[in-house]
């Protein structure tokens, strides 16, 4: 079953605010195996010109996940989560994310297409502080394999 085309252009405003904490940044840096001092130590971060510890470039994946799940779990979209894989992800950084930032995510369905028995959906998320300062724009390409193709 193809994904619902009417979702193209649909915007999902923020449902909540995510407060970036030092501990979350530390946990993320450890999880990805990147022990840079500016991720872990306030003094090291300040020596580099940051207001507090800075988040690794892909940290906003955590912030964005709830927004993505809100869309892919919408029954009207027709997406079978068990057949979905992450095809691509990109980040455009406007300003560093630091501990203490309060972030809100607005997500738009940029495109829905079907090729070779697979559905493709591209989601664009604008991650800003709650006062509107841009931090990161992300794009995620999700691929959903058609069940009929697997049975053939």
C-alpha angles and dihedrals in degrees: 000000000000122000117261108268093202088075091075107111094014111143125210111201121210115287095190145356122256114213110210110225131195092236093053090051090049092048091049093047090051092047092055092041096242111132098177110159094234089063094052111026126057093206092051090049092048091049086060092050101262122133091228138342110325125228122239113257095258095045092105089070084083092053093045098047096082091052092050091048091050089059101040092047093054103114091212090065091062096220118156102214092199089064097046126108130179107252103180143344131197134183129202109193118209098170133354120271110232136181109280095036113132106212133198126189128214113188129195128191100233100182145354119196142159125222132164093350094310131107119223125198124183119202123193119199126193109204113197138161113263087256089059103258109147116239109162140356113205133188123198125190113202122191123204118194115219113243091218091060091055092051094051 
